[in-house]
């Protein structure tokens, strides 16, 4: 009987939940489900039909259920607050470029009806979720106009340029907010993860792969935090590859990580920007020459704090390639100087260098009369120095201990016994002494 009750209770729960699920899919006020007008997974070009849905539903949320929607030209959303829409895709909804795609990016946010305001309802719209697939010929997402546009929780795949933030409506300011996205390029020589031409954008938590250039920043006032481009394309494209390229000034790079690109950070503009707690690593056995910072203008003006460079020991490594003039500084530069080449121009800007020690613990060894010993210490395979602490801050100039001295036998006093030099006590001591005295008369000595 209890089993029957459990089954009935489960059925009741299903009956209660199912209607609410259906409402979320298609009947929420303000939400337009595209599959009510356009079928997914047909393989046909549905760009015009999807654009018609966008144009016919101003100030509505356009919801894309799971499925593949193929488009031959960009889907353009309005920047005008009275016409804007909010695009929301499920995790497995894919908007994919067709083989004959033309026009730039698959999704062009603010791509029509440009406008400049943040005050009116509808001015802040978003692309959320899903997959934007450029089929290796198209760009992924562009922000063409408007203010404070958001892109979040989205995967951008197989693109020439993954995310392109164009010059904004407010005197070049676009004020976009980008977070929690991942980008995979098309692995071509011209592939770029993020291209920023507008001012005052905030970009956070982005992973980038399949590109030759991770990020290009053409404008100022941008904040980039936890951006991680990884070089993972053909090694024939390694030369000239770059994690971050800055062609402007006044930007903030925080916890940005260049992974395996030939040059980690390159500055082409005036470069009065801040790089804080950034790092770069080169770990593959392939590739070649590695450069931490490269500057292609007349002065180096950036402030670089806590930069960690993990160079390989089998390549020609350069911390800084550029002019020796400017107001820039490397503050607390963490680098293994033993793996650098002869180029030491970075010394002109270094305010504090920290050597990254690779420490190995050596246990104490007691000295003997035959061998020297050593104290317990930590040996750095990077600089060859020895330290008493595991952090490599207390250097030891000497770690060996000398051999123990050989035991010294007590000297004999031949005034006690002219033969053996010892005293003879006890009951028969007089007899032993008498015999030893006889031997001493003949000039014998023990």
C-alpha positions in Angstrom: 0.0 0.0 0.0 2.9 2.4 0.9 4.4 1.7 -2.6 1.2 2.6 -4.3 1.0 5.9 -2.3 4.6 6.7 -3.4 3.7 6.2 -7.1 0.6 8.4 -6.8 2.6 11.1 -5.0 5.2 11.1 -7.8 2.5 11.4 -10.5 0.9 14.3 -8.6 4.3 16.1 -8.5 4.7 15.6 -12.3 1.2 16.9 -13.0 2.0 20.0 -10.9 5.5 20.7 -12.5 4.7 19.9 -16.1 2.3 22.9 -16.7 4.8 25.3 -15.2 7.6 24.0 -17.4 5.4 24.6 -20.5 4.7 28.2 -19.3 8.4 28.9 -18.9 9.0 27.8 -22.5 6.3 29.7 -24.3 3.8 31.6 -22.2 5.8 34.0 -20.0 4.6 37.6 -20.7 7.3 39.5 -22.6 9.0 36.3 -23.9 8.8 35.4 -27.5 9.8 31.8 -28.4 11.3 31.8 -31.9 10.3 28.2 -32.6 6.7 29.5 -32.7 7.7 31.1 -36.0 10.9 29.5 -37.1 11.8 25.8 -37.0 15.2 24.7 -35.7 17.5 22.0 -37.1 16.2 22.2 -40.7 19.5 23.1 -42.2 17.8 25.9 -44.1 18.8 29.5 -44.0 16.5 31.2 -41.4 18.2 34.6 -41.2 15.3 36.5 -42.7 12.7 34.8 -40.6 14.7 35.4 -37.4 15.2 39.0 -38.3 11.5 39.4 -38.8 10.9 38.0 -35.3 13.3 40.6 -33.9 11.8 43.5 -35.8 8.2 42.6 -34.9 8.8 42.3 -31.2 10.3 45.5 -29.7 11.2 45.5 -26.0 10.6 41.8 -25.8 12.9 38.9 -24.8 13.6 36.7 -27.8 14.1 33.1 -26.5 15.9 30.4 -28.6 15.2 26.8 -27.5 17.8 24.1 -28.1 18.6 23.5 -31.8 20.6 24.8 -34.7 19.5 28.0 -36.5 21.5 28.7 -39.7 21.9 32.2 -41.0 23.4 33.7 -44.1 23.7 37.2 -42.8 24.0 39.0 -39.4 21.0 39.1 -37.1 20.9 42.8 -36.2 19.3 44.0 -33.0 18.1 47.7 -32.7 20.0 50.1 -30.3 16.9 52.4 -30.2 15.4 51.8 -26.7 11.9 51.8 -28.1 12.8 48.9 -30.5 15.5 47.0 -28.6 15.3 43.3 -27.8 17.0 40.9 -25.4 18.4 37.7 -27.0 18.4 34.7 -24.7 19.7 31.3 -25.8 19.5 28.0 -24.0 22.9 26.3 -23.5 22.4 24.1 -26.6 20.9 26.7 -28.9 23.3 27.3 -31.8 23.1 30.2 -34.2 25.4 29.2 -37.1 26.7 30.9 -40.2 26.0 29.2 -43.5 28.8 28.6 -46.0 27.8 31.7 -48.0 27.6 34.0 -45.0 28.2 37.7 -45.7 28.2 40.8 -43.6 30.6 40.5 -40.6 29.3 39.0 -37.4 26.7 36.4 -36.8 25.1 38.6 -34.1 25.3 42.4 -34.5 24.1 43.9 -31.3 22.9 47.5 -31.9 23.5 46.7 -35.6 20.5 48.8 -36.6 18.7 51.9 -35.4 21.8 53.4 -33.6 21.1 55.4 -30.4 23.0 57.0 -27.5 21.4 56.8 -24.1 21.4 54.9 -20.8 18.4 56.6 -19.3 15.5 55.2 -21.2 14.0 51.7 -20.6 15.3 49.4 -23.3 18.7 51.0 -23.6 20.4 48.1 -21.7 20.0 44.9 -23.6 21.8 41.6 -23.5 22.9 38.5 -25.4 22.9 35.6 -22.9 23.8 32.0 -23.3 24.0 29.6 -26.3 26.6 29.1 -29.0 27.5 31.5 -31.8 29.2 29.6 -34.6 31.0 31.4 -37.3 31.7 28.3 -39.4 35.3 29.5 -39.7 34.3 32.3 -42.1 32.3 34.8 -40.1 32.9 36.9 -37.0 31.0 35.9 -33.9 29.4 38.8 -32.0 29.8 42.5 -32.7 28.6 45.5 -30.6 27.9 48.1 -33.3 26.2 50.9 -31.3 24.3 51.6 -28.2 25.5 51.9 -24.6 26.0 49.3 -21.8 25.3 46.3 -24.0 25.9 43.0 -22.2 27.2 39.7 -23.5 27.3 36.9 -20.9 27.6 33.1 -20.5 28.0 32.7 -24.2 30.3 30.4 -26.3 31.7 31.8 -29.5 33.1 29.3 -31.9 34.9 29.0 -35.2 35.2 32.7 -35.8 37.6 35.1 -37.5 37.1 37.7 -34.8 35.3 36.3 -31.8 34.0 39.5 -30.1 34.2 42.9 -31.8 33.3 46.0 -29.8 33.1 48.9 -32.2 33.5 52.6 -31.5 30.6 53.5 -29.3 27.7 56.0 -29.7 28.9 58.3 -26.8 31.9 60.0 -28.5 33.4 56.5 -29.0 32.4 55.2 -25.6 30.5 51.9 -25.9 30.4 51.0 -22.1 29.8 47.3 -22.8 29.9 44.7 -20.1 31.2 41.3 -21.1 31.6 38.4 -18.7 31.9 34.6 -18.5 32.3 33.8 -22.2 34.7 31.6 -24.1 36.0 32.1 -27.6 37.5 29.6 -30.1 38.8 31.1 -33.3 39.2 29.5 -36.7 43.0 29.0 -36.3 43.8 31.2 -39.3 46.7 33.7 -39.4 44.2 36.6 -39.1 42.2 35.1 -36.2 41.6 37.4 -33.2 39.8 36.6 -30.0 38.6 40.1 -28.9 38.9 43.3 -30.8 38.1 46.5 -28.9 37.6 49.8 -30.7 35.2 51.5 -28.2 36.1 53.1 -24.9 35.1 52.3 -21.3 34.3 48.6 -21.6 34.5 46.0 -18.8 35.5 42.5 -19.8 35.8 39.8 -17.2 36.4 36.0 -17.2 37.1 35.2 -20.8 38.9 32.1 -22.2 40.3 32.3 -25.7 41.7 29.6 -28.0 42.3 28.9 -31.6 43.6 32.4 -32.5 46.9 33.9 -33.5 46.2 37.1 -31.5 44.3 36.9 -28.3 43.2 40.5 -27.6 43.6 43.8 -29.6 42.8 47.0 -27.8 42.5 50.1 -30.0 40.8 52.4 -27.5 41.3 53.7 -23.9 39.5 53.4 -20.6 38.9 49.6 -20.9 39.2 47.2 -17.9 40.2 43.7 -18.7 40.3 41.1 -15.8 41.1 37.4 -15.9 41.4 37.2 -19.7 43.3 34.0 -20.7 44.2 33.6 -24.4 46.0 30.3 -25.2 48.0 29.6 -28.4 46.8 26.3 -29.7 46.9 26.6 -33.5 49.6 25.4 -36.0 53.2 26.1 -35.0 53.8 27.5 -38.5 51.8 30.5 -37.2 53.7 30.9 -33.9 56.1 33.6 -35.2 54.3 36.9 -34.7 51.6 35.5 -32.5 50.7 37.7 -29.5 48.5 37.3 -26.4 47.7 41.0 -25.9 48.2 44.0 -28.3 47.5 47.5 -27.0 47.3 50.3 -29.6 46.1 52.9 -27.2 46.6 54.1 -23.6 44.9 54.4 -20.2 43.7 50.7 -20.0 43.8 48.4 -17.0 44.9 44.8 -17.4 44.4 42.7 -14.2 45.2 39.0 -13.8 45.6 38.6 -17.6 47.4 35.5 -18.7 49.1 35.0 -22.0 49.7 31.3 -22.6 52.4 30.1 -25.1 52.1 33.1 -27.6 55.5 34.2 -29.0 55.0 37.7 -27.5 52.9 37.9 -24.3 52.2 41.7 -24.3 52.8 44.2 -27.1 52.3 48.0 -26.9 52.0 49.9 -30.1 50.4 53.1 -28.8 51.5 55.6 -26.2 51.0 52.8 -23.7 50.3 54.7 -20.4 48.4 51.7 -19.0 48.6 49.5 -16.0 49.3 45.8 -16.0 48.8 44.3 -12.6 49.5 40.7 -11.5 49.6 39.5 -15.1 51.6 36.5 -16.2 52.8 34.6 -19.2 54.1 31.0 -19.7 55.8 29.0 -22.4 55.5 25.3 -21.7 55.5 23.5 -25.1 58.6 21.9 -26.5 57.8 23.6 -29.8 57.7 27.3 -30.8 60.8 29.3 -30.3 61.9 32.7 -29.2 59.8 34.1 -26.4 59.2 37.8 -25.4 57.4 39.0 -22.3 56.9 42.7 -23.3 57.4 44.3 -26.7 57.1 48.0 -27.3 56.9 49.4 -30.8 56.8 53.2 -30.1 59.5 55.7 -29.0 58.9 55.3 -25.3 57.9 52.7 -22.7 55.3 54.3 -20.4 53.4 51.4 -18.9 53.3 50.5 -15.2 53.8 46.8 -14.8 53.4 45.3 -11.3 54.0 41.7 -10.2 54.6 40.4 -13.7 55.5 36.7 -13.7 57.2 35.3 -16.8 57.7 31.5 -16.9 60.2 31.1 -19.7 61.5 27.8 -21.0 65.2 27.0 -20.5 65.8 25.8 -24.1 64.7 29.0 -26.0 66.0 32.5 -26.6 64.1 34.5 -24.0 63.6 38.3 -23.8 61.9 40.1 -20.9 61.6 43.4 -22.8 62.1 44.3 -26.4 61.9 48.0 -27.0 63.3 51.5 -26.3 65.2 52.3 -23.2 63.5 55.7 -22.7 60.1 56.5 -21.1 58.5 56.7 -17.7 57.4 53.1 -17.5 58.5 50.7 -14.7 58.6 47.0 -13.9 57.8 46.7 -10.2 58.4 43.3 -8.6 59.3 41.5 -11.8 59.2 37.7 -11.2 61.5 36.0 -13.7 64.3 33.4 -13.8 67.2 35.5 -15.0 69.3 32.4 -15.7 67.2 31.6 -18.8 67.4 35.0 -20.4 69.4 36.0 -23.4 72.0 38.8 -23.5 69.2 41.5 -24.0 69.1 43.2 -20.6 67.5 46.5 -21.7 64.7 45.9 -19.3 67.1 46.8 -16.4 66.5 50.4 -17.3 62.9 50.1 -16.0 63.2 47.6 -13.2 62.4 49.0 -9.8 62.4 45.6 -8.1 63.3 42.2 -9.4 62.3 39.0 -7.7 64.0 35.8 -8.8 61.6 32.8 -9.0 63.4 30.1 -7.0 62.9 26.4 -7.7 63.7 24.9 -4.3 64.7 21.4 -3.4 65.0 20.3 0.2 68.3 18.7 1.2 68.1 16.9 4.6 70.8 17.2 7.3 73.7 14.8 7.1 75.9 14.2 10.1 79.7 14.6 9.7 81.9 11.6 10.5 85.6 11.2 11.0 85.8 10.1 7.4 83.3 12.4 5.6 82.0 16.0 5.8 78.3 16.6 6.5 75.7 19.3 5.9 73.0 21.2 7.6 69.4 20.9 6.4 68.8 23.4 3.6 66.9 24.3 0.4 68.8 24.3 -2.9 67.6 26.5 -5.8 68.1 24.9 -9.2 67.4 28.3 -10.8 70.1 30.4 -9.2 72.2 27.8 -7.6 72.0 29.4 -4.2 71.1 27.7 -0.9 68.6 28.9 1.7 67.6 27.9 5.2 63.8 28.5 4.6 61.4 27.1 2.1 60.5 30.5 0.7 64.1 31.2 -0.4 64.5 34.4 1.6 67.4 33.5 4.0 70.5 32.6 2.0 73.1 30.3 3.4 76.7 30.9 2.4 78.0 27.6 3.9 76.0 24.4 4.2 78.7 21.9 4.8 80.1 20.8 8.2 83.7 19.6 8.7 84.8 16.1 9.4 84.9 15.0 13.1 88.5 15.0 14.5 90.2 11.6 14.9 90.3 10.3 18.6 93.6 11.2 20.4 95.1 8.5 22.6 96.3 9.7 26.0 100.1 10.2 26.2 102.0 7.8 28.3 104.0 8.9 31.4 107.2 6.9 31.4 108.0 8.3 34.9 105.3 5.8 36.1 106.8 2.8 34.3 109.9 3.2 32.1 108.7 0.3 29.9 104.9 0.9 29.4 104.3 4.4 30.9 101.5 3.2 33.1 101.0 2.8 36.8 100.7 -0.7 38.2 98.4 -1.0 41.1 96.7 -3.9 42.8 98.0 -6.9 44.6 100.4 -8.0 41.9 101.3 -4.5 40.7 104.7 -4.8 42.3 105.4 -7.9 40.3 104.4 -6.4 37.0 106.4 -3.3 37.8 109.5 -5.5 38.6 109.3 -7.4 35.3 108.8 -4.1 33.3 111.8 -2.6 35.1 114.0 -5.5 34.0 112.9 -5.0 30.4 113.6 -1.3 30.6 117.2 -2.1 31.7 117.7 -3.6 28.3 116.4 -0.4 26.6 113.1 -1.9 25.7 109.9 0.3 25.6 106.3 -0.6 24.8 
